Amino acid sequence: MRDINDIMPKVPNMRWGALTNAYPTNDKIKEMDKLFPHDGRWHTVFEETDMVFVDGVRIWKKDADRLS
């Protein structure tokens, strides 16, 4: 399987890029800005109801009330 960075275009002065399955809100962009390094690479972000896949890694969504 090919890497997404081999397929997607290189954008000058791009900090990072994300290919998503849902339109990102301003809050999600701020969160991704903290998450991704500023190396000009593309990342895949696929959201589902109870989890998010970032570059093929599953991250479960949890409420702050449920964490203890």
C-alpha positions in Angstrom: 0.0 0.0 0.0 1.3 3.4 -0.9 1.9 6.2 1.6 -0.5 9.1 1.5 2.5 11.5 1.2 3.5 9.8 -2.1 0.0 10.6 -3.5 -1.0 14.0 -2.1 0.6 17.2 -3.5 3.3 19.1 -1.7 2.1 22.5 -0.7 4.6 25.3 0.0 4.8 26.5 3.6 2.3 23.8 4.7 2.7 22.9 8.4 0.7 19.7 8.1 -2.3 18.4 6.0 -5.2 16.0 6.9 -7.4 14.0 4.7 -10.7 13.6 6.6 -14.0 11.9 6.1 -15.9 14.8 7.8 -15.7 18.6 7.5 -13.4 19.8 10.3 -14.6 22.5 12.7 -12.3 25.2 14.1 -12.0 23.3 17.4 -10.9 20.1 15.6 -8.3 22.1 13.5 -6.9 23.5 16.7 -6.8 20.0 18.2 -5.0 18.6 15.1 -2.6 21.5 15.2 -1.5 20.4 18.6 -1.4 16.7 17.6 0.5 16.8 14.3 4.1 17.9 14.0 4.8 20.8 11.7 6.8 18.8 9.2 4.7 19.4 6.0 3.3 15.8 5.9 -0.2 14.6 5.2 -2.2 12.5 7.7 -5.4 10.5 7.4 -8.2 11.2 10.0 -11.4 9.1 9.8 -14.1 9.7 12.4 -16.7 7.2 13.5 -19.3 7.5 16.3 -17.1 6.0 19.1 -13.6 6.2 17.7 -11.2 8.1 15.4 -8.5 6.6 13.2 -5.4 8.8 12.9 -2.9 7.4 10.4 -4.4 3.9 10.9 -4.2 4.1 14.8 -7.5 3.7 16.6 -8.3 6.3 19.3 -11.4 5.7 21.4 -13.6 8.7 22.2 -14.1 9.1 25.9 -16.1 11.6 27.9 -14.4 13.5 30.7 -17.1 12.2 33.1 -16.3 8.6 32.3 -12.6 9.0 33.0 -11.5 8.4 36.6 
